[in-house]
Each structure stands twice: as structure tokens, then as C-alpha cells.
Amino acid sequence: MPTKKLLSISEFAKIAQTTRRTLIFYDQKDIFKPAKIAENGYRYYSYGQLYQIEFILGLRDLGLSVEEIKDYLSDDSSDALNKKLIPLRQKIEQRIQNLQQILTILRQKESHNTQLRNTDFYVAKKCFLPKREFWCSDFKADCSEEEIARAYSEFYQEVGAGLMTNKMLSGFLTALPQAHANQYADFGFRIIKEKSYDDEVKIPIITQNDG
């Protein structure tokens, strides 16, 4: 039976699209061992090891720590590994959803740019603004800074954190007359963000008519 060809660490790193340094690091951390270590200390790998290193690199790309990767690889039982992969799958699905939202925002930004241009500041201008819909949070009142920050974070987790990066209108809606900032503590408010995609989100929507 012919001896299976082994690859040097440089050859294997090139095929796996990684680096020698990464392979040495994973070897030292007991995550991914070479198929053979020669008497001179050189590391050699088999083609069959490509599947495992690609899985490890994928876990690392998702932000898992070395210890978390070790934990994933420690189970020989398929059922145990599948249970551990469920939260990982959910994490990937959430990332895909966030990226899809960002992609939708970018596409809409390209085709519907409603920013005002060539407008002088402090000069009254008559302009027409289109109808807009806004996602809004539940009504809040008498909130501390910590509670406001928590409400803000929870709101953007619901609509998608990626929406914070776009230039659609956002802010706080309040009944405070003439926007006297020193009176905010006595007035209720809602966090709002202009609706930028049509996917169903279980958040109240308010409409600003055109004009």
C-alpha cells in the first residue's frame, strides 16, 4: 500500500488559505496537530486534515475564542456536537440578517437619496419632504441616564444594530415645547428611527405625512 503524501507546513498553509504562524499557534494550543513531526522538528500535514482546519478557521472567523473552539472539538459524540452547534447556527443566522438589512439600506441609499444639497444655512427655504414612516420605541418617562441608554440599546437590537450606520432620520420624539433640553426629565419620549426596509419588525410605526 503506497505511503500517503504529506505536505510541509508551508504547502498545507497555502492550500488551506492560512499562514504557517496560524498552524503553529493552533499546534501549540493543542487545537490542531500536524499528522507528523519529523526528527528535525518539521511539521507535516495530510490532505485529509484540510476539512478539520477549515472548520476551525470558520469558528475563529465567527469570533470564537481558543477555549470555545477547544470545547467544540472536545466532543466525539455527534449529538453533543450538534447541541453545541445550535447557538452557533443562531449566531450565524443573526449575522446574516444584520448584513441583509445593511445591504437593503445601501441599495435604498443608492436609489432614494433625499438629502438636501446646495442649501444655505440660516436662510428660510421652502421645500417638499416625502411621506416617512418611523419605527418607535415604547413611551418612556422619568428615566435615568442608565435607563435611557438601556432603552436605546434594546430598541436598536430589535430593529437591527446595523441600522445605526445609515443616514436615515433618527432621534427622540417628545411633546416638549420648543425643545427646551433642561426640561427633558419631566417629559415622556419615544426613540425613533426612519423605516428603511419592508421586512416585518414587531415594533410600532408612526407616519409623518408629506409636505
C-alpha positions, 0 to 999 in steps of 0.5 A, spaced: 500 500 500 503 506 497 505 511 503 500 517 503 503 524 501 504 529 506 505 536 505 510 541 509 507 546 513 508 551 508 504 547 502 498 545 507 498 553 509 497 555 502 492 550 500 488 551 506 488 559 505 492 560 512 499 562 514 504 557 517 504 562 524 496 560 524 498 552 524 503 553 529 499 557 534 493 552 533 499 546 534 501 549 540 494 550 543 493 543 542 487 545 537 490 542 531 496 537 530 500 536 524 499 528 522 507 528 523 513 531 526 519 529 523 526 528 527 528 535 525 522 538 528 518 539 521 511 539 521 507 535 516 500 535 514 495 530 510 490 532 505 485 529 509 486 534 515 484 540 510 476 539 512 478 539 520 482 546 519 477 549 515 472 548 520 476 551 525 478 557 521 470 558 520 469 558 528 475 563 529 472 567 523 465 567 527 469 570 533 470 564 537 475 564 542 481 558 543 477 555 549 470 555 545 473 552 539 477 547 544 470 545 547 467 544 540 472 539 538 472 536 545 466 532 543 466 525 539 459 524 540 455 527 534 449 529 538 453 533 543 456 536 537 450 538 534 447 541 541 453 545 541 452 547 534 445 550 535 447 557 538 452 557 533 447 556 527 443 562 531 449 566 531 450 565 524 443 566 522 443 573 526 449 575 522 446 574 516 440 578 517 444 584 520 448 584 513 441 583 509 438 589 512 445 593 511 445 591 504 437 593 503 439 600 506 445 601 501 441 599 495 435 604 498 441 609 499 443 608 492 436 609 489 432 614 494 437 619 496 433 625 499 438 629 502 438 636 501 444 639 497 446 646 495 442 649 501 444 655 505 444 655 512 440 660 516 436 662 510 428 660 510 427 655 504 421 652 502 421 645 500 417 638 499 419 632 504 416 625 502 411 621 506 416 617 512 414 612 516 418 611 523 419 605 527 418 607 535 420 605 541 415 604 547 413 611 551 418 612 556 418 617 562 422 619 568 428 615 566 435 615 568 441 616 564 442 608 565 435 607 563 435 611 557 441 608 554 438 601 556 432 603 552 436 605 546 440 599 546 434 594 546 430 598 541 436 598 536 437 590 537 430 589 535 430 593 529 437 591 527 444 594 530 446 595 523 441 600 522 445 605 526 450 606 520 445 609 515 443 616 514 436 615 515 432 620 520 433 618 527 432 621 534 427 622 540 420 624 539 417 628 545 411 633 546 416 638 549 415 645 547 420 648 543 425 643 545 427 646 551 433 640 553 433 642 561 426 640 561 427 633 558 426 629 565 419 631 566 417 629 559 415 622 556 419 620 549 419 615 544 426 613 540 425 613 533 428 611 527 426 612 519 423 605 516 428 603 511 426 596 509 419 592 508 421 586 512 416 585 518 419 588 525 414 587 531 415 594 533 410 600 532 410 605 526 408 612 526 407 616 519 409 623 518 405 625 512 408 629 506 409 636 505 
